[in-house]
């Protein structure tokens, strides 16, 4: 996310927290690589 959006690590952390708060992802705090996407793939925009 940091490279794609060209932002700082704290900004990425804020993005993750916002995505979780809005119900787009779930994660287990303190556990690495625990992010789970809650949207169907068809609802996601295509990335370049």
Phi and psi in degrees as a GROMACS rama.xvg file:
@    title "Ramachandran Plot"
@    xaxis  label "Phi"
@    yaxis  label "Psi"
@TYPE xy
-61.1838  -46.4802  UNK-2
-70.2406  -42.3352  UNK-3
-62.6401  -46.3363  UNK-4
-92.0054  -6.31378  UNK-5
55.2784  54.9439  UNK-6
-127.902  174.971  UNK-7
-85.0549  160.398  UNK-8
-55.2231  -40.5838  UNK-9
-62.0846  -32.5302  UNK-10
-67.4397  -39.1512  UNK-11
-62.9081  -43.03  UNK-12
-60.3687  -42.7695  UNK-13
-62.883  -40.8047  UNK-14
-59.8139  -44.5216  UNK-15
-62.2378  -44.1153  UNK-16
-62.2993  -40.0978  UNK-17
-68.5288  -41.3398  UNK-18
-61.9374  -38.6978  UNK-19
-67.9316  -44.377  UNK-20
-62.9857  -31.3265  UNK-21
-89.2214  0.41611  UNK-22
83.3393  14.6856  UNK-23
-83.7632  -28.0342  UNK-24
-136.609  162.575  UNK-25
-127.328  156.114  UNK-26
-154.746  161.686  UNK-27
-106.184  108.174  UNK-28
-54.8274  135.501  UNK-29
84.5412  -7.51861  UNK-30
-108.082  121.277  UNK-31
-64.1268  145.587  UNK-32
54.9952  39.8895  UNK-33
-104.28  10.2922  UNK-34
-73.6248  131.066  UNK-35
-124.78  129.085  UNK-36
-76.0028  132.338  UNK-37
-104.21  -0.654  UNK-38
-101.259  146.447  UNK-39
-64.7002  145.376  UNK-40
-56.9913  -32.1338  UNK-41
-65.3655  -18.4763  UNK-42
-90.9589  -2.08578  UNK-43
-93.6716  142.91  UNK-44
-72.9557  153.736  UNK-45
-72.4693  137.47  UNK-46
-94.4479  149.153  UNK-47
